[in-house]
Amino acid sequence: MSAGGEPARVSETVDDATQRTEKPCILWADDNADMREYVSRLLGGRFDVQAVSDGEAALAAARAHPPDLPYRLLPGV
């Protein structure tokens, strides 16, 4: 995760929020940093992975960049 609680983007993305990459976007919320890194590396080749550490960050990320697939949302959403 980047500074300020923003989700880490694994694949290349377009800065313009109105455009999306060709890859489907997955939002992965997990409080385990090792698992976030593992899933990001595992899926990063085929998907644009947003990996966040908690439910609040997941909700903020989903509102900012709606994912194609939200996965493992934690309490606090």
N, C-alpha and C positions, 0 to 999 in steps of 0.2 A: 504494500500500500504506500502511496506517496504521502508526503507531508501534508498535513491539514485534513487527514481522514478521507481523501479522495481515493477512488479505486485505482488500482494499478492496471494499466492496459498492457496486455502481453503482446498483441500483434500491432502492426502499424495501423494507425487510425487517421482519419481526416479531421483536422482541427475544427472545421465548420460543423456545428452540432446538427445542422439540417441535412447533412450527408452522412451516409453510413459506409462502412467498408463492405466488400463483397462477402466477407465471412459472416455467418450468423453470430449473434452476440449472446454469450452466456453470463449471467450474474451469479457468482458463487460466493456465498457468505459462510464463513467458518472462523471460529475463534482460534483455531490452531494454525499458526503461521506456517509450519512445515507442510500441512495439508493444503493450504492455499497455494504455496509455491509448487508443490507436486502436481496439483490439478492444473495449474496455469501452464506448467511445462508439458504435461501430458496432452492437454487439449489445445494449447496455443497454436499449433500448426494448422488446425482446421477451423478454429473458432476464435473470435475476439472475446477474450476472457476478462471480465471485470471481477477481481477478487477483493472482497472486503472482509473486515474483521467482526462486524456485529450487525444486528438488525437495523439500527438507526442508519448506519452507513449504507446498508443495502437499500433501504427505502429512499435515501437521498440519491444514490446512484441510479435506481430504477426511475426516479422522477426526472433526473437530468438526461439520462440516455436509456430509454426503455429497452430492456433486453428481449431477445427472441425467446429465451428460456431462463427464467429465474430458478435457481436451485439451492436447496438447503437454507432457506430463510430461517433465521434464528428468532427467539423471543425478543420483543422490543419493537416489533414492526407494527 
